[in-house]
């Protein structure tokens, strides 16, 4: 017997719309981790991110009648989550990044490279990016969305998404350059 292929998001959602509650649970478990990580990177608040994942799926349930058969589920899920995150961001008037924070990040060059320290540095570097670049990088790196899916989620053109990713990833490389094992001095 060969390995069985996992059902697609679209077939799971169609099954859920047809009354299969277990299909919705599978979709939730499939997206809970990646969507939560993306929202955490956007809001820099894990508890709020977890709440928004649940709220995203509550909205998905509420608006299931709006789903068009044949449409992709993943961009729809991330669009709902993005809108909820933006609403939360506005509501709390969060300002999670600033040029000063980026300067502090460059000044702090820790000697340890423990996994916790790496996670902290990456989180701080992402927080230092402008919001559109942070969102594009998070969707690509943590949500593993394609460029086309990111464009669909953000409402930006494909060229704009490519630009945001290019400049965001370049900035991340600058901020995290000292963590690259291949970037050591050879003098």
Secondary structure, DSSP 8 states (H G I E B T S, - for coil): --------HHHHHHHHHTT-HHHHHHHHHHHHHHHHHHHHHHHS-HHHHHHHHHHHHHHHHHTGGG--TTS-HHHHHHHHHHHHHHHHHHHHT-----HHHHHHHHH---S---HHHHHHHHHHHHHTS-HHHHHHHHHHHTS---HHHHHHHHT--HHHHHHHHHHHHHHHHHHTGGG-GGG----
